């Protein structure tokens, strides 16, 4: 069974019903493990809180989404990759390696974490992330 790293843009579709959620659900159940990072945890909590502030989620749903997400980590379906000095140095180098791609710092961190861990497949719903990953020779499963 193949493995993949899920950035927050793709992973959010598994927990919050939106466009392409069913596709993400099908894909996430076909990979093992599904890798994420501590950065993903921060971004997921931020995303869910923002959706609640904007009125797209009520507080009960917000709590359920976070509890389910944390349960998936505790249960081992989502595997946390470490942030290392190497992952930061890779991310830093990525920001200048393809000047035509408007890669953001936190997206470079996701890619740096993946590369440091030897993960070669990215699941994303972010076009710029996909473009950067493909430029780096990674496989992409996209959900735009």
LINTA-V984415 format. One record per residue. D_CENTER is the distance of its C-alpha to the mean C-alpha in Angstrom with 1 decimal. Layout:
D_CENTER + D_CENTER
This chain:
19.1 + 16.3 + 13.1 + 9.7 + 6.4 + 3.5 + 1.1 + 3.4 + 5.9 + 5.9 + 5.6 + 8.1 + 10.4 + 10.9 + 12.3 + 13.9 + 16.2 + 15.8 + 16.3 + 14.9 + 14.0 + 16.5 + 15.1 + 11.6 + 13.8 + 16.0 + 13.4 + 11.6 + 15.2 + 16.2 + 14.0 + 14.7 + 13.3 + 9.7 + 8.2 + 6.0 + 7.9 + 10.2 + 8.7 + 5.8 + 9.2 + 10.9 + 8.8 + 8.9 + 12.5 + 13.2 + 12.0 + 14.1 + 16.9 + 17.0 + 17.3 + 20.0 + 21.8 + 21.9 + 23.4 + 20.8 + 20.4 + 23.3 + 23.3 + 23.7 + 20.8 + 18.6 + 19.9 + 19.4 + 15.7 + 15.1 + 17.6 + 16.0 + 12.6 + 14.6 + 16.8 + 14.2 + 13.4 + 17.2 + 18.0 + 16.0 + 14.0 + 10.7 + 11.6 + 11.0 + 11.4 + 13.9 + 14.1 + 17.2 + 19.7 + 18.9 + 15.2 + 16.5 + 19.3 + 17.2 + 15.0 + 18.4 + 19.9 + 17.2 + 18.1 + 21.6 + 21.3 + 20.8 + 22.4 + 22.3 + 18.5 + 17.7 + 14.7 + 13.8 + 14.0 + 10.6 + 9.0 + 11.7 + 10.7 + 7.3 + 9.7 + 12.4 + 10.9 + 10.3 + 13.8 + 15.4 + 14.5 + 15.6 + 12.6 + 13.4 + 11.3 + 8.0 + 6.9 + 6.5 + 8.8 + 9.6 + 12.9 + 13.1 + 10.0 + 11.4 + 14.8 + 14.0 + 12.5 + 15.5 + 17.9 + 16.9 + 17.7 + 14.4 + 14.2 + 11.9 + 11.5 + 11.4 + 11.7 + 13.6
